[in-house]
Amino acid sequence: MIGLISATAAGAAARDRLAAAWPGRVRVYDGPVGDSVRAAFAECGQLVCFLATGAVVRLVAPLLGDKESDPGVVCVDEGGRFAVSLVGGHAGGANELALEVGELLGAQPVVTTATDAVGVPGLDTLGLPVEGDVAGVARAVLDGEAVELDLEVGWPLPALPSNVRRRPALDAVPTPSPTPRSGPAIHVTDRLLDTDRPHDTDGSLDTDRLPEAGEARVVLRPPSLVVGVGASKGAPVDEILDLVRRTLHDAGLSPQSLGELATVDAKADEPGVVEAAGRLGVPLVTYSAEELAAVEVPNPSDAPLAAVGTPSVAEAAALVRGGELLVPKRKSERADGRPAMATCAVVRRPARGRLAVVGLGPGARDLLTPRARAELRRASVLVGLDQYVDQIRDLLRPGTRILESGLGAEEERARTAVEEARKGQAVALIGSGDAGVYAMASPALAEASDDIDVIGVPGVTAALAAAAILGAPLGHDHVSISLSDLHTPWEVIERRVRAAAEADIVVTFYNPRSRGRDWQLPKALSILAEHREPTTPVGVVRNASRPDGTSRLTTLASLDPATVDMMTVVTVGNTATREIAGRMVTPRGYRWQENPEGAR
């Protein structure tokens, strides 16, 4: 919940705009400002204060506890010009909230967190549990010190600066509790580190005994562990929890890296299992007995086969989606000596790389979506056409590895992006417009399999950008057709153009003409002319939305194909399309007034 506090009419007006835009997310606090701030600080996860920064500082200072638990506080000035992230930039989410508030109110977000200011990801913003000296390691990263990155468990991290160097792979399988090397380091692991250091009861490092800043270390805990659980009817939750926690601890594994509990469908509603997952803070995932019975396990048993129809629950549920069996089936121990009511097994699943296929839009920076920006900054590897890379190079984080190539290498770029994702990287594959429209999504997904995560990021297409410039030519049914016969035989393209012509559908032509392909557009126009009047409006837009963009409105009979190139989108209206006040308009319905004012 976001608490909103204001003191003046101007602040209340801006406050009400947020309240209207975010129903269900906010709570408005009225009354004396001091009382409101204190109440909101205790009751809400975030605050937006429409007050002077100094006043907010004085009000919240006595309330501050620690950066991990304090709510994020954003301060907005009376004029609504600035949204300042004041407290809890990372853990409290104030930095992101300042961006949201700024976008909604038209205010300039002010974020002074050191990592954000220089484009380096905060170690506590990666979505992973983090332990250790976050401030010390962040300081070393920002100061350019050599920082070791120990990716014992691979995970798709965003780009890190060049002074963060990956630790060479160990020659042998690491011991259960390796001793980290000296110096600043980032460890990505699901195992407990340094057996000579005490651990809390939940398995996390005792951060009070971490080294000084010169040897600062941070441990990131990816959710790489799956615990399969079998349970008898009525198994107590405490017995299940004790088994899971002891098993992880004895194996030198951190409960912070527990990603899920898994079991058979028949136990989906078993109270002890359900409550155990809830208290551990992880999802409970279930599988059918048939799925589990097909999994090869080292310790099958007749008991679960008779009870639920599979010779293994704990091991099979942990292994069903693949991975390395770290702890075979283990039974719980009961103080009263009675038979165990729970079993568990632990599997480390391999890291899944992440491939974001990102549409950059038609070229104008303000048409690049916020989601696309976020994915570009999330990537450690960027793959794209060189001219598209140049468009967004300034948005990338320091240390992003850029793999760029020229025209005609689409399949190679798709293969490269998928290969990098399979290495466990966070990859962004970019294309113009929408990545799924005559762009990179299709070849990439043809290469990809279910061993990586694929995220599609939509973008504004050239057809839509051109239509907005022309007026409303796509107001009714429309189709886009590429006239390039490099990948599609002309006979197929011609058949599609003819079908669109006969169906009286508005047509947008992509790739209409190049120096080596100068006859396809005239041919396509002649096909349309068999079914449409010579006066049918035609919109011609080159470099839509870019500074050097041009547009003009002509007719089917007057269009000179020689004036069109590969940077141009040609939109041909249907029989209802009209030019009105210099704009191309296709009515939403076909009930068109005869001779409407301003139409021709």
C-alpha positions as CSV (number, residue, x, y, z in Angstrom):
1,M,0.0,0.0,0.0
2,I,1.2,3.5,-0.8
3,G,0.4,6.3,1.7
4,L,-0.3,9.7,0.2
5,I,0.2,12.8,2.4
6,S,-0.3,16.4,1.5
7,A,-0.5,19.8,3.3
8,T,-1.8,22.3,0.7
9,A,-4.5,22.5,-2.0
10,A,-1.9,22.1,-4.7
11,G,-0.4,19.0,-3.1
12,A,-3.9,17.6,-2.6
13,A,-4.7,18.1,-6.2
14,A,-1.6,16.1,-7.3
15,R,-2.3,13.6,-4.5
16,D,-5.8,13.0,-5.9
17,R,-4.4,12.4,-9.4
18,L,-2.3,9.6,-8.0
19,A,-5.3,8.2,-6.1
20,A,-7.5,8.2,-9.2
21,A,-4.8,6.6,-11.3
22,W,-3.9,3.9,-8.7
23,P,-7.2,2.7,-7.2
24,G,-6.5,-0.1,-4.7
25,R,-2.8,0.8,-4.4
26,V,-3.0,3.9,-2.3
27,R,-4.4,5.2,1.0
28,V,-5.0,8.9,1.5
29,Y,-4.0,10.3,4.9
30,D,-5.8,13.4,6.1
31,G,-5.3,15.5,9.2
32,P,-2.2,16.9,10.8
33,V,0.8,16.2,8.6
34,G,3.0,14.8,11.3
35,D,0.4,12.4,12.5
36,S,-0.3,11.3,8.9
37,V,3.4,10.7,8.2
38,R,3.8,8.6,11.3
39,A,0.7,6.6,10.6
40,A,1.6,6.0,7.0
41,F,5.2,5.0,7.9
42,A,3.9,2.3,10.2
43,E,1.1,1.1,8.0
44,C,2.3,1.3,4.4
45,G,5.2,-0.1,2.3
46,Q,5.7,3.2,0.5
47,L,4.9,6.9,1.0
48,V,4.5,9.8,-1.4
49,C,4.7,13.1,0.5
50,F,3.6,16.3,-1.3
51,L,5.8,18.4,1.0
52,A,9.1,20.2,1.1
53,T,12.0,17.8,1.2
54,G,13.3,19.4,4.4
55,A,10.0,18.9,6.1
56,V,9.8,15.2,5.1
57,V,13.4,14.7,6.3
58,R,12.6,16.0,9.8
59,L,9.3,14.1,10.0
60,V,10.7,10.7,9.0
61,A,14.1,10.9,10.7
62,P,12.9,9.7,14.1
63,L,11.1,6.8,12.4
64,L,13.9,5.3,10.5
65,G,15.0,1.8,11.5
66,D,17.1,0.0,8.8
67,K,17.2,0.1,5.0
68,E,15.9,-3.4,4.7
69,S,12.6,-2.7,6.5
70,D,11.9,1.0,6.1
71,P,9.3,2.0,3.6
72,G,10.3,3.8,0.5
73,V,9.6,7.5,0.7
74,V,9.2,9.8,-2.4
75,C,8.9,13.6,-1.9
76,V,7.1,15.7,-4.5
77,D,7.4,19.5,-4.5
78,E,4.4,21.8,-4.5
79,G,4.8,22.7,-8.1
80,G,4.8,19.0,-9.1
81,R,8.2,19.5,-10.9
82,F,10.3,16.9,-9.1
83,A,9.7,13.4,-7.6
84,V,12.6,12.8,-5.3
85,S,13.5,9.3,-4.0
86,L,14.3,10.2,-0.4
87,V,14.5,7.0,1.6
88,G,14.5,3.3,0.7
89,G,15.6,3.7,-2.9
90,H,16.3,0.0,-3.5
91,A,14.8,-2.1,-0.7
92,G,11.8,0.2,-0.2
93,G,11.3,0.6,-4.0
94,A,11.4,4.4,-3.8
95,N,13.6,4.7,-6.9
96,E,11.0,2.9,-9.1
97,L,8.2,4.7,-7.4
98,A,9.8,8.1,-8.2
99,L,9.9,7.1,-11.8
100,E,6.2,6.0,-11.7
101,V,5.1,9.2,-10.0
102,G,7.2,11.3,-12.4
103,E,5.6,9.7,-15.4
104,L,2.1,10.1,-14.1
105,L,2.5,13.7,-12.9
106,G,4.9,14.9,-15.6
107,A,7.5,15.5,-12.9
108,Q,11.3,14.9,-13.2
109,P,12.3,11.8,-11.2
110,V,15.3,12.5,-9.0
111,V,17.3,9.4,-8.0
112,T,20.6,9.9,-6.3
113,T,21.5,6.3,-5.4
114,A,25.1,5.8,-6.5
115,T,24.5,2.7,-8.6
116,D,21.5,4.0,-10.3
117,A,23.2,7.3,-11.1
118,V,25.9,5.6,-13.1
119,G,23.7,2.8,-14.6
120,V,25.1,0.0,-12.5
121,P,22.5,-2.5,-11.2
122,G,22.2,-2.5,-7.4
123,L,23.0,-5.8,-5.9
124,D,19.9,-5.6,-3.8
125,T,17.7,-5.0,-6.9
126,L,18.3,-8.2,-8.8
127,G,15.3,-10.1,-7.4
128,L,17.5,-12.5,-5.5
129,P,17.9,-12.9,-1.7
130,V,21.2,-11.1,-0.9
131,E,23.5,-11.5,2.1
132,G,26.6,-9.7,3.2
133,D,28.2,-6.3,2.8
134,V,26.1,-4.9,0.0
135,A,27.3,-1.4,0.5
136,G,31.0,-2.4,0.7
137,V,30.9,-4.5,-2.6
138,A,28.8,-1.7,-4.3
139,R,31.5,0.8,-3.3
140,A,34.2,-1.4,-4.7
141,V,32.3,-1.8,-8.0
142,L,31.8,1.9,-8.3
143,D,35.4,2.7,-7.3
144,G,36.7,0.5,-10.1
145,E,38.3,-2.1,-7.8
146,A,38.7,-5.6,-9.1
147,V,35.7,-7.5,-7.9
148,E,35.5,-11.3,-8.3
149,L,32.2,-12.8,-9.6
150,D,31.9,-16.4,-8.5
151,L,29.0,-17.9,-10.5
152,E,29.0,-21.3,-8.8
153,V,25.3,-21.5,-9.8
154,G,24.8,-19.9,-13.2
155,W,22.0,-17.3,-13.3
156,P,20.9,-14.7,-15.9
157,L,22.3,-11.5,-14.3
158,P,22.2,-8.1,-15.9
159,A,25.4,-6.5,-17.2
160,L,28.1,-5.6,-14.6
161,P,31.0,-3.2,-15.2
162,S,34.3,-4.5,-16.6
163,N,36.0,-4.5,-13.2
164,V,33.7,-7.3,-12.1
165,R,35.5,-10.3,-13.4
166,R,34.2,-13.8,-13.4
167,R,36.2,-16.3,-11.3
168,P,37.7,-19.0,-13.4
169,A,36.0,-22.4,-13.2
170,L,37.3,-24.7,-10.5
171,D,39.2,-27.8,-11.7
172,A,37.4,-30.1,-9.4
173,V,34.0,-30.3,-7.8
174,P,33.9,-27.8,-5.0
175,T,33.8,-29.1,-1.4
176,P,30.6,-28.7,0.5
177,S,31.6,-25.4,2.1
178,P,34.4,-23.7,0.1
179,T,36.3,-20.8,1.5
180,P,35.9,-17.6,-0.6
181,R,39.1,-15.9,-1.8
182,S,40.1,-12.6,-0.3
183,G,39.1,-9.3,-1.8
184,P,35.7,-7.9,-2.8
185,A,33.6,-10.6,-4.3
186,I,30.1,-11.5,-5.4
187,H,29.2,-15.1,-4.9
188,V,26.2,-16.6,-6.7
189,T,25.6,-19.9,-5.0
190,D,23.0,-22.0,-3.3
191,R,25.5,-23.4,-0.8
192,L,26.6,-22.2,2.6
193,L,30.0,-20.5,2.5
194,D,32.7,-20.6,5.1
195,T,32.1,-23.4,7.6
196,D,34.4,-21.6,10.1
197,R,31.8,-18.8,10.2
198,P,28.6,-19.2,12.2
199,H,25.2,-19.2,10.3
200,D,21.9,-18.1,11.6
201,T,19.3,-20.8,12.1
202,D,17.8,-20.1,8.7
203,G,21.2,-20.8,7.0
204,S,22.0,-17.2,6.1
205,L,25.5,-15.8,6.7
206,D,26.2,-14.0,10.0
207,T,26.8,-10.6,8.3
208,D,28.3,-9.2,11.5
209,R,31.3,-11.3,10.9
210,L,31.9,-10.6,7.2
211,P,35.3,-9.0,6.4
212,E,36.0,-5.3,6.3
213,A,35.4,-3.2,3.2
214,G,38.7,-4.3,1.6
215,E,37.4,-7.9,1.6
216,A,33.7,-7.2,1.3
217,R,31.6,-10.0,0.0
218,V,28.1,-10.5,-1.1
219,V,26.2,-13.7,-1.6
220,L,23.3,-13.9,-4.0
221,R,20.9,-16.8,-3.6
222,P,19.3,-17.9,-6.8
223,P,16.2,-20.1,-6.4
224,S,17.9,-23.1,-7.8
225,L,16.9,-25.8,-5.3
226,V,13.8,-27.9,-5.5
227,V,12.8,-30.1,-2.6
228,G,10.5,-33.0,-3.4
229,V,8.3,-34.0,-0.5
230,G,6.4,-37.2,0.2
231,A,4.0,-37.3,3.2
232,S,1.7,-39.7,4.9
233,K,-1.9,-38.6,5.5
234,G,-1.9,-36.2,8.5
235,A,1.9,-35.6,8.5
236,P,2.5,-32.7,10.9
237,V,3.8,-29.5,9.4
238,D,6.6,-29.3,11.9
239,E,7.8,-32.7,11.0
240,I,8.0,-31.7,7.3
241,L,9.6,-28.4,8.1
242,D,12.2,-30.0,10.4
243,L,13.0,-32.6,7.7
244,V,13.4,-30.0,4.9
245,R,15.5,-27.6,7.0
246,R,17.8,-30.3,8.5
247,T,18.3,-31.9,5.1
248,L,19.4,-28.6,3.5
249,H,21.6,-27.7,6.4
250,D,23.3,-31.1,6.5
251,A,24.0,-30.9,2.8
252,G,25.5,-27.4,3.1
253,L,22.7,-25.8,1.2
254,S,21.0,-22.5,1.9
255,P,17.2,-22.4,2.4
256,Q,17.4,-18.9,0.8
257,S,17.9,-20.8,-2.5
258,L,14.8,-23.0,-2.1
259,G,12.7,-22.3,-5.2
260,E,9.7,-24.6,-4.6
261,L,8.3,-27.7,-2.9
262,A,7.2,-30.4,-5.3
263,T,4.9,-33.4,-4.6
264,V,2.3,-35.6,-6.2
265,D,-1.2,-34.3,-7.1
266,A,-2.7,-36.5,-4.5
267,K,-1.0,-34.4,-1.8
268,A,-1.9,-31.1,-3.3
269,D,-4.3,-30.4,-0.4
270,E,-2.4,-32.2,2.4
271,P,-2.5,-29.6,5.2
272,G,1.0,-30.3,6.5
273,V,2.6,-30.0,3.0
274,V,0.6,-26.9,2.0
275,E,1.4,-25.1,5.3
276,A,5.1,-26.1,5.0
277,A,5.3,-24.5,1.6
278,G,3.6,-21.4,2.9
279,R,5.9,-21.1,5.9
280,L,8.9,-21.6,3.7
281,G,7.6,-18.9,1.4
282,V,7.8,-21.0,-1.8
283,P,5.2,-22.3,-4.2
284,L,3.9,-25.9,-3.9
285,V,4.1,-27.6,-7.4
286,T,2.3,-30.9,-8.0
287,Y,2.6,-33.5,-10.7
288,S,0.4,-36.4,-11.6
289,A,1.3,-39.9,-10.5
290,E,1.8,-40.9,-14.2
291,E,4.4,-38.1,-14.7
292,L,6.3,-39.1,-11.6
293,A,6.2,-42.8,-12.3
294,A,8.0,-42.1,-15.6
295,V,11.0,-40.5,-13.8
296,E,14.0,-42.8,-13.1
297,V,15.0,-42.6,-9.5
298,P,17.6,-44.3,-7.3
299,N,15.3,-45.3,-4.5
300,P,11.9,-46.5,-5.7
301,S,9.5,-48.0,-3.2
302,D,6.4,-50.1,-3.1
303,A,4.7,-48.0,-0.4
304,P,4.0,-44.9,-2.5
305,L,3.2,-47.1,-5.5
306,A,0.4,-48.7,-3.5
307,A,-0.7,-45.4,-1.9
308,V,-0.6,-42.9,-4.8
309,G,0.3,-44.8,-7.9
310,T,4.0,-44.0,-8.3
311,P,7.1,-45.8,-6.9
312,S,8.6,-42.4,-5.9
313,V,7.2,-39.1,-4.8
314,A,10.1,-37.2,-3.2
315,E,12.8,-38.0,-5.6
316,A,10.6,-38.1,-8.7
317,A,8.9,-34.8,-7.9
318,A,12.2,-33.1,-7.4
319,L,13.7,-34.6,-10.6
320,V,10.7,-34.5,-13.0
321,R,11.8,-31.2,-14.6
322,G,15.5,-32.3,-14.7
323,G,18.5,-31.3,-12.6
324,E,21.1,-32.8,-10.4
325,L,20.1,-34.9,-7.4
326,L,22.0,-33.5,-4.5
327,V,20.3,-35.3,-1.7
328,P,18.6,-38.7,-2.3
329,K,15.4,-39.6,-0.4
330,R,15.7,-39.0,3.3
331,K,13.1,-39.8,5.9
332,S,12.0,-37.6,8.8
333,E,13.0,-38.6,12.4
334,R,10.4,-38.6,15.1
335,A,11.2,-38.2,18.8
336,D,8.6,-40.7,19.9
337,G,10.3,-43.4,17.7
338,R,7.2,-43.9,15.6
339,P,7.5,-44.4,11.8
340,A,8.5,-41.4,9.7
341,M,5.6,-39.6,8.1
342,A,7.6,-37.5,5.6
343,T,10.4,-37.9,3.1
344,C,12.3,-35.4,1.0
345,A,14.9,-35.2,-1.7
346,V,16.8,-32.2,-3.0
347,V,17.6,-31.3,-6.7
348,R,19.6,-28.4,-8.1
349,R,17.9,-27.4,-11.4
350,P,20.1,-25.9,-14.1
351,A,19.9,-22.2,-14.6
352,R,17.6,-21.2,-17.4
353,G,18.9,-18.5,-19.7
354,R,16.6,-15.6,-20.5
355,L,16.0,-14.4,-24.1
356,A,14.0,-11.1,-24.5
357,V,13.0,-10.4,-28.0
358,V,12.6,-6.7,-28.0
359,G,10.8,-4.4,-30.5
360,L,12.4,-1.0,-30.6
361,G,9.5,0.7,-32.4
362,P,9.8,2.8,-35.6
363,G,12.9,4.8,-34.4
364,A,11.7,7.7,-32.3
365,R,13.0,7.5,-28.8
366,D,9.6,8.5,-27.3
367,L,8.0,5.5,-29.0
368,L,10.3,3.0,-27.3
369,T,8.2,1.4,-24.6
370,P,9.1,1.4,-20.9
371,R,9.1,-2.4,-21.0
372,A,11.6,-2.4,-23.8
373,R,13.9,0.0,-21.9
374,A,13.7,-2.2,-18.9
375,E,14.7,-5.3,-20.9
376,L,17.6,-3.5,-22.5
377,R,18.9,-2.7,-19.0
378,R,18.3,-6.2,-17.7
379,A,20.4,-7.8,-20.4
380,S,24.0,-8.8,-20.1
381,V,24.3,-9.6,-23.8
382,L,22.7,-7.6,-26.6
383,V,22.3,-9.0,-30.1
384,G,21.2,-6.9,-33.0
385,L,21.6,-5.2,-36.4
386,D,24.4,-2.7,-36.1
387,Q,22.2,0.3,-37.1
388,Y,19.6,-0.7,-34.5
389,V,22.2,-1.1,-31.8
390,D,23.3,2.5,-32.5
391,Q,19.8,3.7,-31.7
392,I,19.8,2.4,-28.2
393,R,23.5,2.1,-27.3
394,D,23.3,4.9,-24.7
395,L,20.5,3.0,-22.8
396,L,22.6,-0.1,-22.1
397,R,24.3,-0.7,-18.8
398,P,28.1,-0.5,-18.5
399,G,29.6,-3.9,-19.3
400,T,26.9,-5.1,-21.7
401,R,28.4,-7.4,-24.3
402,I,27.3,-6.3,-27.7
403,L,27.1,-8.7,-30.6
404,E,26.1,-6.7,-33.7
405,S,26.1,-7.6,-37.4
406,G,25.0,-6.2,-40.7
407,L,22.0,-6.6,-43.0
408,G,21.2,-10.1,-44.2
409,A,22.4,-11.9,-41.1
410,E,19.0,-12.4,-39.4
411,E,19.3,-16.1,-39.0
412,E,22.8,-15.8,-37.6
413,R,21.7,-13.2,-35.1
414,A,18.8,-15.5,-34.0
415,R,21.1,-18.5,-33.5
416,T,23.6,-16.4,-31.6
417,A,21.0,-15.0,-29.3
418,V,19.6,-18.5,-28.5
419,E,23.1,-19.9,-28.0
420,E,24.0,-17.1,-25.5
421,A,20.8,-17.7,-23.6
422,R,21.6,-21.4,-23.4
423,K,24.8,-20.4,-21.6
424,G,22.6,-19.0,-18.8
425,Q,22.9,-15.4,-20.0
426,A,20.3,-12.6,-19.9
427,V,20.0,-11.8,-23.6
428,A,18.2,-9.1,-25.5
429,L,17.6,-9.6,-29.2
430,I,16.5,-6.4,-30.8
431,G,14.6,-5.6,-33.9
432,S,12.8,-2.5,-35.3
433,G,9.0,-2.0,-34.9
434,D,7.5,-5.0,-33.2
435,A,9.9,-7.9,-32.9
436,G,7.1,-10.3,-34.1
437,V,6.3,-8.4,-37.3
438,Y,8.8,-9.1,-40.1
439,A,11.5,-9.0,-37.4
440,M,13.5,-11.2,-35.1
441,A,11.0,-13.1,-33.0
442,S,10.1,-15.7,-35.7
443,P,13.7,-16.9,-36.5
444,A,14.6,-16.8,-32.8
445,L,11.7,-18.8,-31.7
446,A,12.3,-21.3,-34.5
447,E,15.8,-21.8,-33.0
448,A,14.8,-21.9,-29.4
449,S,13.5,-24.8,-27.4
450,D,12.0,-25.2,-23.9
451,D,15.4,-25.1,-22.2
452,I,15.4,-21.3,-22.1
453,D,12.8,-18.6,-21.0
454,V,11.7,-16.4,-23.9
455,I,10.0,-13.1,-23.3
456,G,8.4,-11.1,-26.1
457,V,8.4,-7.3,-25.8
458,P,6.0,-5.6,-28.2
459,G,6.8,-2.5,-30.0
460,V,5.1,0.1,-32.2
461,T,5.2,-1.1,-35.8
462,A,6.1,0.9,-38.8
463,A,2.5,0.4,-40.1
464,L,1.0,1.9,-37.0
465,A,3.5,4.8,-36.9
466,A,2.8,5.5,-40.5
467,A,-1.0,5.3,-40.0
468,A,-0.9,7.8,-37.1
469,I,0.9,10.2,-39.4
470,L,-1.5,9.7,-42.2
471,G,-4.7,10.0,-40.1
472,A,-6.8,6.8,-39.6
473,P,-6.3,4.6,-42.7
474,L,-6.5,1.4,-40.6
475,G,-9.9,2.1,-39.1
476,H,-11.4,-1.1,-40.5
477,D,-10.0,-4.5,-41.6
478,H,-6.4,-4.3,-42.8
479,V,-3.5,-6.5,-43.8
480,S,0.3,-6.1,-44.0
481,I,2.1,-7.7,-46.8
482,S,5.9,-7.7,-47.4
483,L,6.8,-7.4,-51.1
484,S,10.3,-8.8,-50.5
485,D,10.7,-12.2,-52.3
486,L,13.9,-13.0,-50.6
487,H,12.1,-15.4,-48.2
488,T,8.8,-15.9,-49.9
489,P,8.2,-16.8,-53.6
490,W,6.6,-14.0,-55.6
491,E,3.8,-16.3,-56.6
492,V,2.7,-16.6,-53.0
493,I,3.0,-12.8,-52.5
494,E,1.0,-12.1,-55.6
495,R,-1.8,-14.5,-54.5
496,R,-2.0,-12.7,-51.1
497,V,-2.1,-9.3,-52.8
498,R,-4.9,-10.5,-55.0
499,A,-6.9,-11.9,-52.1
500,A,-6.6,-8.6,-50.2
501,A,-7.7,-6.8,-53.4
502,E,-10.7,-8.9,-53.9
503,A,-11.7,-8.7,-50.2
504,D,-11.5,-4.9,-50.2
505,I,-9.1,-4.8,-47.3
506,V,-6.7,-1.9,-46.6
507,V,-3.2,-3.0,-47.5
508,T,0.1,-1.8,-46.0
509,F,3.1,-2.8,-48.0
510,Y,6.4,-3.4,-46.2
511,N,9.7,-3.7,-48.1
512,P,8.0,-2.2,-51.2
513,R,11.0,-1.4,-53.4
514,S,14.8,-1.7,-53.5
515,R,17.4,-1.1,-56.1
516,G,17.4,-4.8,-56.9
517,R,13.6,-5.2,-56.7
518,D,11.9,-2.4,-58.7
519,W,9.0,-4.3,-60.4
520,Q,7.1,-5.8,-57.5
521,L,5.4,-2.7,-56.2
522,P,4.1,-1.6,-59.7
523,K,2.7,-5.2,-60.1
524,A,1.0,-5.2,-56.7
525,L,-0.5,-1.8,-57.4
526,S,-1.8,-3.0,-60.7
527,I,-3.5,-5.9,-59.0
528,L,-5.2,-3.6,-56.5
529,A,-6.2,-1.3,-59.4
530,E,-8.3,-4.1,-60.8
531,H,-10.7,-3.8,-57.8
532,R,-10.3,-0.1,-56.7
533,E,-10.9,3.3,-58.2
534,P,-7.9,5.3,-59.5
535,T,-8.8,7.9,-56.9
536,T,-8.3,5.5,-54.0
537,P,-6.2,7.3,-51.4
538,V,-2.6,6.0,-50.9
539,G,-0.4,7.1,-48.0
540,V,3.4,7.1,-48.4
541,V,5.5,7.5,-45.3
542,R,9.3,7.2,-45.2
543,N,11.2,6.9,-41.9
544,A,8.0,7.2,-39.9
545,S,8.5,9.1,-36.6
546,R,12.1,9.9,-37.2
547,P,13.5,13.4,-37.6
548,D,14.1,13.0,-41.3
549,G,10.7,11.4,-41.8
550,T,8.4,12.4,-44.7
551,S,4.8,11.7,-45.6
552,R,2.5,12.4,-48.4
553,L,-1.0,11.5,-49.5
554,T,-1.6,10.5,-53.2
555,T,-3.9,8.2,-55.1
556,L,-3.6,4.8,-56.6
557,A,-3.3,6.2,-60.1
558,S,-0.8,9.0,-59.2
559,L,1.7,7.1,-57.1
560,D,5.1,6.9,-58.7
561,P,6.8,3.7,-57.5
562,A,10.2,5.3,-58.2
563,T,9.8,7.6,-55.2
564,V,9.5,4.6,-52.8
565,D,12.4,2.7,-51.2
566,M,13.0,0.1,-48.4
567,M,12.5,2.8,-45.7
568,T,9.0,3.5,-46.9
569,V,5.7,2.1,-45.9
570,V,2.9,2.3,-48.5
571,T,-0.7,2.1,-47.3
572,V,-3.4,1.6,-49.9
573,G,-7.0,2.3,-48.8
574,N,-10.1,0.3,-49.6
575,T,-13.2,1.4,-51.5
576,A,-14.5,3.3,-48.4
577,T,-11.3,5.1,-47.6
578,R,-11.4,8.9,-48.1
579,E,-9.2,11.9,-47.9
580,I,-10.7,14.4,-45.4
581,A,-9.0,17.7,-44.6
582,G,-5.7,16.3,-45.9
583,R,-5.9,13.1,-43.8
584,M,-6.5,9.5,-44.9
585,V,-9.5,8.0,-43.2
586,T,-11.1,4.6,-43.4
587,P,-14.4,4.6,-41.6
588,R,-15.1,2.1,-38.8
589,G,-18.2,1.0,-40.7
590,Y,-19.2,1.1,-44.3
591,R,-22.2,3.4,-43.8
592,W,-20.5,6.4,-45.4
593,Q,-22.3,9.7,-45.9
594,E,-22.6,10.8,-49.4
595,N,-20.3,13.7,-50.2
596,P,-19.4,14.5,-46.5
597,E,-18.1,18.0,-46.0
598,G,-14.4,18.1,-46.7
599,A,-14.3,14.7,-48.4
600,R,-13.5,14.0,-52.0
